[in-house]
Amino acid sequence: MTTTRRLSVTALLPLLLIGLAPPAHAQPYQRVLNGSFDTGKTPWWSSGNTPSRVEAGRLCADIPAGTTNPWDAMIGQNEIPVEAGQPYTLRFTATGKASIRINLQLNAPPHTGTINKQVTLTETPQTFEFTGLSTVASRHAQVSFQAGGATQSYTLCVDDVSLTGGVIPPGGGWHYGSAVRVNQHGYQTDGPKQASIVDTATQSLPWQVNNATGAVVATGRTRVHGQDPASRDHVHLADFSQLRARGTGYTLVVGKEVSEPFDLLDRPYEQLRRDALQYFFHNRSGLPIEAQHVGAAHARPAGHLDIAPNKGDTAVPCLPGGCAHALDVRGGWYDAGDHGKYVVNGGLAVWQLLDLYERARDRWDLTGQRDGLLRIPEQRNGVPDVLDEARWQLEFLLRMQVPAGAPLAGMAHHKIHDLAWTGHPLLPHLDPQPRYLHPPSTAATLNLAAAGARCARIWTRWDRAFAQRCQAAAETAWQAALRHPDRFAPRETAGGGPYDDTDVRDEFSWAAAELHATTGDPGYLRHLTSTLTPAGFSWKDTGGLADLTIARHPLRFPLDRVLAARQRIRTVADGYVRHQQTQGYPNPGEYVWGSTSSTANNAMIIATAYDLTGRPGYRDAVLAAMDYLLGRNALNQSFVSGYGERASRNQHHRHWANQLDPKLPNPPAGALAGGPNPGLQDPVAQQNLPGCAPAKCYLDDIGSFSTNEVAINWNSALAWVAAFADTR
């Protein structure tokens, strides 16, 4: 388990289909996680009618009587990698009072099996061992103990579960394509053009750029960067900025290594800025997503509008014991790969779209604010499309406010989602789960205040009545947050993400900045206590947004605060640029969950420094961040669907699920994958990436939610930075 290389889905499967001779390793490769249950149940699961628990170091499940089929009551583990032509040995100890079936098979159609055996259990522990030959290559096999069909209820306990086999060690077998890493989409004709090359040479190497006909159009030598700690690669850098001939199908050649093709265009991000925004329409709740706007493959009925099997979002109650009211919380955007809707990250996402609009407006960038930019029903209604899209979310945020007369009136419910997690794939209109409002939180309430205040400021021009609604909601939320400053969301993960936050000083500061910018009330200024730091910002850490708001509206704030905010932005941006320059794959972000959003958010700060100073080095750093997102990285992977030869296409999502169901689509162009995350919080990543270098901890696999999820507050960052890159 020493190798850390990664392979794309398409590149891995041919390798797995080859029957390779077993290597001479000391121990067989273990393929199940936590088979001794020393760390609890995870990632083991059980059927809904089969409650399970860890008891005396064993996984025990209560098997009901009266079911029909063996698979009607199960415990098991998914996301197990198997290789074609390789034997696998399943070994376990079990107790019970019935016969059960033991399976190793694919966990989705056609459910191809490797092991299928029946055993008779007793109350005395017995150890069993079975071996079978896999005929398929997949990362999505399942070990299951199928105990349905019992005539009497009983308790099944298993322990010491082991599945060994295969020739590719966990975390091994990865290959990244060409050693020459470029922005696979394209570079600006008059902008910087750089690439990274993996090579162990300690002396510079010659490079050449070929055009689409194979003719050499530029030459030079690499600069040796050296060892890159985040990737563990030895890297060279090539700069071909002198090439300015507009064209398509260029390649960069270093020795025998040839890059993926790329274009040189005057405006390479013109379409990406649209596609990144179109993402939000695709994820609207409560509206039919029609083919005329998204194409036949991505069209779907409206989700969660009280049409069976949906329980609907028009009269959603609180969790039992939570409150006495129900709310109409239609609309808004589905958060990520699930059908939940969350105020905290939803507030940040809509704020970034509004900031995108205000930047474009303030700089007279008509392409960024015009009506007709997007393919949405509101197109050509006289309002900029980005505002139409933002309003869909803002209307939802307003509906999440606790009504007058109810306990905690004026606060915002933290989130609304299903009672339990739904499986993949599942289109929104087919979701059968009951849905509940979760208790109000101070963080959600302040998100509503911040977004509502900005809404009021912007919509005064477009819809005065809506602007007044937004301002009233924002001011009401602010007062409610002052009355209840410590209502924190619990860290519960049933049916949806927690988005928990126990320090809301930053949210108070952000909301105060927005409210002051809108109202001019100096009373808000004393709440500006959080500032931008090198940690940047995220849904959980919003204090830096106060400085960005001050910088966006300098005439609305005292001069000393404006100067201080501008200085902090430049200082933080300078740190990001220096950090980029130390890397073999320049990236201003950090390798965490949603690392690509860290890249884009930090690039937004650098871009703001450019707006404040006009220094071209800041602009070049933002373009380098786009290069990273679009393929100039340790994985040779574009993290934006539809952009690049090796673009992510199997993001974790319930209705962009072609990997599981060929009748469903892959994500549309412009969806940002989460990116490398050494935390490996999902079983697919844990099985396939142990020991990975931080910059390589990524799988383009629908099951890897910790590395390949999508989210509205990640795509809002991409949309902002793509718009910046498209306009100067």
C-alpha positions in Angstrom: 0.0 0.0 0.0 2.9 2.4 -0.7 1.9 3.6 -4.2 -0.3 6.7 -4.3 -1.1 7.1 -8.0 -4.6 7.6 -9.2 -6.4 6.5 -12.3 -9.5 7.9 -14.0 -12.6 5.6 -14.2 -12.2 5.1 -17.9 -8.5 4.3 -17.6 -8.8 2.0 -14.6 -11.4 -0.5 -15.9 -9.3 -1.8 -18.8 -6.5 -2.6 -16.4 -8.9 -4.3 -14.0 -10.3 -6.4 -16.9 -7.0 -8.0 -17.5 -6.3 -11.2 -15.6 -3.0 -10.5 -13.9 -0.9 -12.9 -12.0 -1.1 -12.5 -8.3 1.9 -10.4 -7.0 4.3 -11.8 -4.4 3.0 -9.8 -1.4 3.1 -11.1 2.1 -0.6 -10.8 2.9 -3.7 -10.8 0.6 -5.2 -7.4 0.0 -8.1 -6.7 2.3 -11.1 -5.3 0.5 -13.7 -4.6 3.3 -13.5 -1.8 5.8 -13.9 -2.2 9.5 -14.6 -5.9 9.4 -13.8 -6.2 13.1 -16.3 -3.4 14.0 -13.7 -1.8 16.2 -14.7 1.6 15.0 -18.5 1.1 15.2 -20.8 0.3 12.3 -19.6 2.6 9.6 -19.6 1.8 6.6 -21.7 -1.2 7.3 -25.5 -0.7 6.8 -28.7 -2.7 7.4 -32.1 -2.8 5.8 -34.7 -0.4 7.2 -36.6 -3.2 8.9 -33.4 -4.7 10.3 -32.0 -2.4 13.1 -28.4 -3.2 13.8 -25.8 -2.3 16.4 -22.3 -3.1 17.5 -22.5 -5.4 20.5 -19.5 -7.0 22.2 -17.4 -6.3 19.2 -19.8 -7.8 16.8 -22.3 -6.3 14.3 -25.7 -7.6 15.4 -29.0 -7.2 13.6 -32.6 -7.9 14.6 -34.1 -10.0 11.8 -37.8 -9.7 11.5 -40.2 -12.6 10.9 -42.6 -12.7 8.0 -40.5 -11.4 5.1 -40.5 -13.3 1.8 -37.1 -13.0 0.1 -33.6 -13.3 1.4 -32.8 -9.7 0.4 -35.8 -8.4 2.4 -33.6 -8.2 5.5 -29.9 -7.6 5.1 -26.7 -6.2 6.5 -23.8 -5.4 4.2 -21.1 -3.1 2.9 -21.0 -1.4 -0.5 -18.4 0.3 -2.6 -16.0 -2.7 -2.6 -13.5 -2.8 -5.5 -13.1 -6.0 -7.5 -11.0 -6.9 -10.5 -12.1 -9.1 -13.4 -10.5 -12.6 -13.5 -9.4 -12.5 -9.9 -10.4 -14.8 -7.0 -11.8 -13.4 -3.8 -12.1 -15.1 -0.5 -14.8 -14.1 2.0 -14.3 -15.2 5.6 -16.5 -14.4 8.6 -17.8 -15.6 11.9 -21.5 -15.6 12.6 -24.3 -16.7 15.0 -28.0 -16.9 14.6 -30.9 -19.3 14.4 -31.7 -19.6 10.7 -30.2 -20.1 7.2 -28.9 -17.1 5.4 -27.4 -16.3 2.1 -23.9 -14.8 1.7 -23.3 -12.7 -1.4 -20.5 -10.8 -3.1 -22.0 -9.1 -6.1 -22.4 -5.7 -7.8 -24.8 -3.5 -5.8 -26.6 -2.3 -8.9 -28.0 -4.0 -12.0 -27.1 -6.4 -13.4 -26.0 -7.5 -9.9 -23.3 -9.8 -11.3 -22.2 -12.2 -8.6 -18.9 -13.6 -7.4 -20.0 -15.5 -4.3 -23.5 -16.7 -3.5 -23.7 -19.3 -0.8 -26.2 -20.5 1.8 -25.2 -21.3 5.4 -27.0 -22.5 8.4 -26.2 -20.6 11.6 -26.5 -21.7 15.2 -26.2 -19.8 18.5 -22.6 -21.2 18.7 -20.2 -19.0 16.7 -19.1 -20.7 13.4 -16.4 -19.5 11.0 -17.1 -19.8 7.3 -14.9 -19.2 4.2 -15.9 -19.1 0.5 -13.9 -18.2 -2.6 -15.3 -17.0 -6.0 -13.9 -15.6 -9.2 -15.0 -12.1 -10.2 -16.0 -11.8 -13.9 -16.4 -8.0 -13.8 -14.3 -5.0 -12.8 -16.0 -2.5 -10.6 -15.5 -0.2 -7.6 -19.1 -0.9 -6.6 -19.4 -4.5 -5.4 -21.3 -5.4 -2.3 -20.8 -7.9 0.5 -24.2 -8.8 2.1 -25.6 -11.1 4.6 -29.2 -11.8 3.4 -31.4 -13.0 6.2 -34.9 -12.4 4.9 -37.6 -15.1 4.7 -37.3 -16.1 8.4 -40.5 -17.6 10.0 -39.4 -16.4 13.4 -37.5 -13.3 14.5 -34.0 -13.7 15.7 -30.7 -11.9 16.1 -27.9 -12.3 13.6 -24.4 -11.4 14.7 -21.3 -11.3 12.4 -17.6 -10.6 13.3 -14.2 -10.8 11.8 -15.5 -10.2 8.2 -12.7 -10.4 5.7 -12.6 -10.2 1.9 -9.2 -10.7 0.3 -8.1 -10.9 -3.3 -7.1 -8.9 -6.3 -3.7 -7.8 -7.6 -4.0 -4.1 -7.3 -3.2 -2.9 -3.8 -5.6 -0.5 -2.1 -4.5 2.9 -3.2 -2.5 1.6 -6.1 -2.9 1.1 -9.8 -3.3 4.7 -10.7 -2.1 6.4 -13.8 -2.7 10.0 -14.8 -2.2 10.1 -18.5 0.3 12.5 -19.9 3.0 13.9 -17.7 2.4 17.3 -19.4 -0.3 19.1 -17.5 -2.1 22.1 -19.2 -5.4 24.0 -18.9 -7.3 21.5 -21.1 -9.9 24.0 -22.0 -7.8 26.9 -23.2 -5.8 30.0 -22.5 -6.4 33.7 -23.4 -4.5 34.7 -26.5 -2.9 37.7 -24.7 -2.7 36.1 -21.2 -0.2 34.0 -19.4 0.2 30.4 -20.6 2.0 28.0 -18.3 2.1 24.2 -17.8 3.5 21.7 -15.3 5.5 18.6 -16.3 6.2 15.6 -14.2 9.8 14.6 -14.8 12.6 13.5 -12.5 15.3 15.3 -14.5 17.3 17.9 -12.6 18.2 19.9 -15.7 15.8 21.9 -17.9 14.2 20.1 -20.8 13.2 21.3 -24.3 9.6 21.8 -25.1 7.6 22.7 -28.2 4.0 23.7 -28.9 2.4 22.1 -32.0 -0.7 23.4 -33.7 -3.6 21.2 -34.8 -1.7 20.2 -38.0 1.4 19.1 -36.1 3.5 22.1 -37.0 5.8 23.5 -34.4 4.7 27.0 -33.4 6.7 27.7 -30.3 9.8 26.3 -28.5 11.6 26.8 -25.2 13.1 25.0 -22.2 11.5 24.1 -18.9 12.4 25.5 -15.6 13.0 22.9 -12.9 10.7 23.5 -10.0 11.6 20.4 -8.0 9.7 18.4 -5.5 6.1 19.4 -5.0 5.1 18.3 -1.5 1.3 18.3 -2.1 1.6 15.9 -5.0 4.9 14.2 -4.3 5.8 14.8 -7.9 9.1 16.2 -9.2 7.9 19.0 -11.4 9.2 21.2 -14.3 7.4 24.4 -15.5 7.0 25.6 -19.0 6.0 29.1 -20.0 4.8 29.6 -23.6 3.1 33.0 -23.1 4.8 34.3 -26.2 2.4 32.2 -28.3 -0.6 34.4 -29.2 -2.0 32.9 -32.4 -5.7 32.2 -31.9 -6.5 28.6 -32.7 -7.7 25.2 -31.5 -6.1 21.8 -30.9 -2.7 22.9 -29.7 -0.5 20.5 -27.8 2.6 20.9 -25.6 5.3 18.3 -26.2 8.1 17.5 -23.8 10.2 14.6 -24.9 7.8 11.7 -25.7 5.0 13.2 -23.5 2.2 15.1 -25.2 -0.3 17.2 -23.4 -4.1 17.0 -23.8 -5.2 19.5 -26.5 -6.0 23.0 -25.7 -7.2 26.2 -27.4 -6.0 29.8 -27.6 -9.0 32.1 -27.6 -9.7 35.8 -27.0 -12.4 34.9 -24.5 -12.0 31.2 -23.4 -14.3 31.7 -20.5 -17.2 33.3 -22.3 -19.3 30.1 -22.3 -18.1 28.8 -19.0 -19.4 31.9 -17.2 -22.8 31.0 -18.6 -22.6 27.3 -17.9 -21.5 27.8 -14.3 -24.6 30.0 -13.8 -26.9 27.6 -15.7 -26.0 25.0 -13.1 -28.4 26.7 -10.7 -31.4 26.4 -13.0 -30.7 22.7 -13.3 -30.9 22.4 -9.5 -34.1 24.4 -9.0 -36.7 22.9 -6.8 -40.4 23.3 -7.4 -40.2 24.0 -11.1 -40.2 21.8 -14.2 -36.8 21.8 -15.8 -37.9 21.8 -19.4 -36.0 20.6 -22.5 -36.2 24.0 -24.2 -33.9 25.3 -21.5 -31.6 22.4 -20.8 -32.0 19.9 -23.6 -33.9 16.6 -23.6 -31.3 14.7 -21.6 -31.5 17.0 -18.6 -35.2 17.8 -18.6 -37.2 16.6 -15.6 -40.5 17.2 -13.9 -40.7 19.6 -11.0 -39.6 18.2 -7.7 -41.3 18.5 -4.3 -44.6 20.0 -5.3 -47.1 17.7 -3.4 -47.4 15.4 -6.4 -47.1 11.7 -5.4 -44.9 10.2 -4.4 -43.4 13.5 -3.2 -44.7 14.7 0.2 -44.0 18.2 -1.1 -42.6 21.4 0.2 -45.7 23.6 0.3 -46.7 22.7 3.9 -43.6 21.3 5.6 -43.9 20.6 9.3 -41.1 20.9 11.9 -39.4 17.8 13.1 -41.6 16.2 15.8 -41.4 18.3 18.9 -39.8 21.2 17.1 -42.7 23.6 16.5 -46.4 23.9 15.9 -46.4 25.5 12.5 -45.8 24.3 8.9 -44.4 26.5 6.1 -44.5 26.7 2.4 -40.9 26.5 1.5 -41.2 25.8 -2.2 -38.4 26.8 -4.6 -34.8 27.4 -3.9 -31.9 25.3 -5.1 -31.1 21.7 -4.1 -28.0 22.0 -2.2 -25.6 19.3 -3.6 -26.0 15.7 -4.6 -29.1 15.4 -2.3 -32.6 17.0 -2.2 -32.0 19.1 0.9 -32.2 22.9 0.9 -30.0 24.7 3.5 -30.1 28.3 4.5 -26.4 28.7 5.4 -24.6 27.6 2.3 -27.6 28.8 0.2 -27.1 32.2 1.7 -23.4 32.3 0.7 -24.2 31.0 -2.8 -26.8 33.6 -3.6 -24.6 36.3 -2.0 -21.8 35.4 -4.5 -24.2 35.6 -7.4 -25.4 39.1 -6.2 -21.7 40.2 -5.8 -21.0 38.9 -9.3 -23.8 41.2 -10.6 -22.7 44.2 -8.6 -19.1 43.9 -9.7 -20.3 43.7 -13.3 -22.6 46.7 -12.9 -20.0 48.8 -11.1 -17.5 48.1 -13.9 -20.0 48.6 -16.7 -19.5 45.1 -17.9 -22.8 44.7 -19.8 -22.0 41.0 -20.6 -22.1 40.2 -17.0 -25.5 41.6 -16.1 -27.6 41.5 -19.3 -30.9 40.0 -19.8 -30.7 36.9 -22.0 -27.4 35.6 -20.7 -29.0 32.3 -19.5 -31.4 29.7 -20.8 -34.1 30.2 -18.1 -37.9 30.9 -18.2 -37.4 34.5 -17.1 -35.1 35.3 -20.0 -35.9 38.5 -21.8 -38.1 39.9 -19.0 -36.1 43.1 -18.6 -34.2 41.9 -15.6 -30.6 40.6 -15.7 -30.7 36.8 -15.8 -28.3 36.4 -12.9 -30.8 38.3 -10.7 -33.6 36.2 -11.9 -31.7 33.1 -10.9 -30.7 34.6 -7.6 -34.3 35.6 -6.9 -35.4 31.9 -7.1 -33.2 31.3 -4.1 -34.0 34.5 -2.3 -37.7 33.7 -2.4 -37.0 30.4 -0.7 -34.8 32.0 2.0 -37.7 34.4 2.8 -40.1 31.5 3.2 -37.8 29.9 5.7 -38.3 32.7 8.2 -40.3 31.8 11.4 -43.7 33.6 11.1 -44.8 36.4 13.5 -46.5 35.1 16.6 -44.6 31.8 16.7 -41.9 31.1 19.1 -38.5 32.4 17.8 -40.4 34.6 15.3 -38.1 36.2 12.8 -35.4 33.6 13.0 -34.7 31.3 10.0 -35.1 27.5 10.0 -31.7 26.0 9.5 -32.7 23.6 6.7 -35.4 21.4 5.2 -34.7 17.9 3.9 -35.8 14.3 3.9 -36.3 12.3 7.1 -33.6 9.8 5.9 -31.0 9.7 3.2 -32.3 8.5 -0.2 -30.4 6.2 -2.4 -28.8 6.8 -5.9 -30.2 7.4 -8.4 -33.4 9.3 -7.6 -34.9 12.2 -9.5 -36.5 14.8 -7.3 -40.1 14.2 -8.3 -39.7 10.5 -7.3 -38.5 11.2 -3.8 -41.0 9.5 -1.4 -39.5 10.6 1.9 -41.4 12.8 4.4 -39.6 16.2 4.7 -39.2 18.4 7.8 -38.1 21.8 8.8 -35.2 21.7 11.2 -35.0 24.1 14.2 -34.0 27.7 13.6 -30.4 28.6 14.1 -28.6 31.9 14.7 -26.2 31.2 11.7 -29.1 30.6 9.3 -30.9 33.7 10.6 -27.8 35.9 10.0 -27.4 34.4 6.5 -31.0 35.5 5.8 -30.2 39.0 7.2 -27.1 39.3 5.0 -28.6 38.0 1.8 -31.9 39.9 2.4 -30.0 43.2 3.0 -28.1 42.8 -0.3 -31.3 41.9 -2.1 -33.0 45.1 -0.8 -30.1 47.2 -2.1 -30.1 45.6 -5.6 -33.8 45.2 -6.2 -34.6 48.8 -5.5 -33.9 49.4 -9.1 -35.7 46.3 -10.5 -38.7 45.6 -8.1 -39.2 48.0 -5.3 -41.9 45.9 -3.6 -39.6 42.8 -3.5 -36.7 45.0 -2.3 -38.9 46.2 0.6 -39.8 42.5 1.5 -36.1 41.6 1.5 -35.2 44.6 3.8 -38.0 43.9 6.2 -37.0 40.2 6.4 -33.4 41.1 6.9 -34.0 43.6 9.7 -36.5 41.3 11.4 -33.9 38.5 11.2 -31.2 40.7 12.6 -33.3 41.6 15.6 -34.2 37.9 16.1 -30.5 37.0 16.0 -29.7 39.6 18.7 -32.4 38.1 20.9 -31.2 34.5 20.3 -27.4 34.7 19.7 -26.6 31.2 20.6 -29.0 28.9 18.9 -26.7 26.5 17.2 -27.6 23.7 14.8 -26.8 20.2 16.1 -24.4 17.9 14.3 -27.0 15.5 13.1 -26.6 13.8 9.7 -29.8 11.8 9.2 -31.2 12.7 5.8 -29.1 15.8 5.2 -25.9 17.6 6.0 -25.6 19.2 9.5 -24.0 22.6 8.5 -23.4 23.1 12.2 -21.6 26.2 13.4 -21.1 27.1 17.1 -19.2 30.5 16.5 -21.4 33.0 14.8 -19.4 36.2 15.5 -18.4 36.1 11.8 -22.0 35.9 10.7 -23.0 38.9 12.9 -20.1 40.9 11.3 -21.1 39.9 7.7 -24.8 40.6 8.2 -24.0 44.0 9.9 -21.8 45.0 7.0 -24.6 44.2 4.5 -27.3 45.9 6.6 -25.2 49.0 7.0 -24.4 49.2 3.3 -28.1 49.0 2.6 -29.6 51.2 5.4 -26.7 53.5 6.3 -27.6 53.0 10.0 -24.3 53.5 12.0 -25.6 51.2 14.7 -24.5 48.2 12.7 -20.9 49.4 12.6 -20.1 48.3 16.2 -20.9 44.7 15.2 -18.1 44.7 12.5 -15.7 42.6 14.6 -14.6 39.8 12.1 -12.3 40.5 9.2 -10.7 38.7 6.3 -7.8 36.5 7.3 -5.6 34.0 5.4 -8.2 31.4 6.2 -10.4 33.0 3.6 -14.1 32.4 3.7 -16.6 29.5 3.4 -20.2 28.8 4.5 -18.9 28.3 8.0 -16.5 31.2 8.1 -18.1 34.3 6.7 -16.3 37.1 8.6 -14.2 37.9 5.6 -17.3 38.7 3.5 -17.7 41.9 5.6 -14.4 43.2 4.2 -15.4 42.3 0.7 -18.7 44.2 1.2 -16.9 47.2 2.5 -14.5 47.1 -0.4 -17.4 46.8 -2.9 -19.2 49.9 -1.4 -16.5 52.2 -0.2 -18.7 55.3 -0.2 -21.1 53.7 2.3 -18.6 53.1 5.1 -16.2 55.3 7.1 -12.9 55.9 5.4 -10.8 54.2 8.1 -12.8 51.0 7.7 -12.5 51.1 3.9 -8.8 51.6 4.0 -8.3 48.8 6.6 -10.5 46.4 4.6 -8.6 47.1 1.4 -5.3 46.6 3.1 -6.4 43.3 4.5 -7.7 42.1 1.1 -4.3 43.0 -0.5 -2.4 41.3 2.3 -4.4 38.1 2.1 -4.2 38.1 -1.7 -0.5 38.6 -1.6 -0.2 35.5 0.7 -2.2 33.4 -1.7 -0.1 34.5 -4.7 3.1 33.6 -2.8 1.6 30.3 -1.9 0.8 29.6 -5.5 4.4 30.4 -6.5 5.8 27.7 -4.2 3.8 25.0 -5.9 4.4 22.8 -8.9 0.7 23.0 -9.7 -0.2 26.6 -8.7 -3.3 26.6 -6.6 -4.3 29.3 -4.1 -6.6 27.0 -2.2 -6.2 24.2 0.4 -6.7 20.5 0.0 -9.9 20.0 2.1 -13.5 18.9 1.5 -14.6 21.0 -1.4 -11.0 22.0 -2.2 -11.9 23.4 -5.6 -14.2 25.8 -3.9 -11.3 26.9 -1.7 -9.4 27.5 -4.9 -12.2 29.5 -6.4 -13.0 31.5 -3.3 -9.4 32.4 -2.7 -9.2 33.4 -6.4 -12.1 35.7 -5.8 -10.2 37.5 -3.1 -7.2 37.8 -5.4 -9.5 39.1 -8.1 -10.8 41.7 -5.7 -7.3 42.8 -5.0 -6.9 43.2 -8.8 -10.0 45.4 -8.9 -8.6 47.5 -6.1 -5.1 48.0 -7.5 -5.1 47.1 -11.2 -1.9 45.1 -10.7 -1.6 42.5 -13.5 0.1 40.0 -11.2 -3.2 39.5 -9.4 -5.0 38.8 -12.6 -2.4 36.3 -13.7 -2.8 34.5 -10.4 -6.5 34.2 -10.9 -5.9 32.8 -14.4 -3.4 30.3 -12.9 -6.1 29.2 -10.5 -8.4 28.6 -13.5 -5.6 26.6 -15.1 -5.5 24.4 -12.0 -9.2 23.8 -12.0 -9.2 22.9 -15.7 -6.4 20.4 -15.8 -3.1 21.8 -14.8 -2.9 19.8 -11.6 -1.4 16.6 -10.2 -4.3 14.5 -11.6 -4.3 15.8 -15.1 -8.0 16.3 -14.4 -10.4 19.1 -15.3 -12.8 19.4 -12.3 -15.4 21.2 -14.4 -17.7 18.9 -16.4 -17.7 19.5 -20.1 -14.4 21.4 -20.1 -11.3 19.4 -21.1 -10.5 16.0 -22.5 -10.3 14.5 -19.0 -13.1 16.3 -17.3 -15.1 15.1 -14.3 -18.3 13.5 -15.4 -19.5 11.3 -12.5 -20.1 13.8 -9.8 -22.0 12.7 -6.7 -25.6 13.6 -7.6 -28.9 11.8 -7.5 -30.2 12.7 -10.9 -27.0 13.2 -12.8 -26.3 9.6 -12.3 -25.4 8.0 -15.6 -22.7 6.0 -13.9 -25.5 4.0 -12.2 -28.3 4.3 -14.7 -27.5 4.8 -18.4 -30.9 6.3 -18.9 -29.9 9.3 -16.7 -27.5 12.0 -17.8 -24.0 13.0 -16.6 -23.8 16.5 -15.2 -24.3 19.3 -17.7 -21.3 21.4 -18.7 -20.1 23.7 -16.0 -20.6 21.6 -12.8 -17.6 21.9 -10.4 -16.5 18.7 -8.7 -15.3 18.9 -5.1 -11.7 18.0 -5.8 -8.8 16.4 -3.9 -9.6 15.8 -0.2 -7.1 13.7 1.9 -9.9 13.3 4.6 -11.3 10.5 2.5 -14.7 10.5 4.4 -16.5 8.1 2.0 -16.0 4.4 1.6 -15.2 4.6 -2.1 -12.3 7.0 -1.4 -11.3 4.9 1.7 -11.1 1.8 -0.4 -9.3 3.2 -3.4 -7.1 6.1 -2.1 -5.4 5.1 1.1 -2.0 6.8 1.4 -2.7 9.3 -1.4 -0.8 12.5 -1.7 -3.1 15.4 -0.8 -3.2 16.8 -4.3 -4.2 13.3 -5.6 -6.9 12.3 -3.2 -9.7 12.4 -5.8 -11.9 10.0 -7.7 -14.3 10.8 -10.5 -16.8 8.4 -9.0 -20.5 9.0 -8.1 -20.0 7.2 -4.8 -17.1 9.4 -3.6 -19.1 12.2 -2.0 -16.1 13.5 -0.1 -14.1 14.2 -3.2 -16.6 14.4 -6.1 -19.7 16.1 -4.7 -21.1 19.2 -6.2 -22.6 22.1 -4.3 -24.3 25.4 -5.0 -21.8 27.4 -3.0 -19.0 25.8 -5.0 -20.5 26.6 -8.3 -21.3 30.1 -7.2 -17.6 30.6 -6.6 -16.8 29.1 -10.1 -19.3 31.4 -11.7 -17.8 34.5 -10.0 -14.2 33.6 -11.0 -15.2 32.6 -14.5 -17.0 35.9 -15.0 -13.9 37.7 -13.7 -11.6 35.7 -16.1 -13.9 36.6 -19.0 -13.9 40.4 -18.3 -10.9 42.6 -17.6 
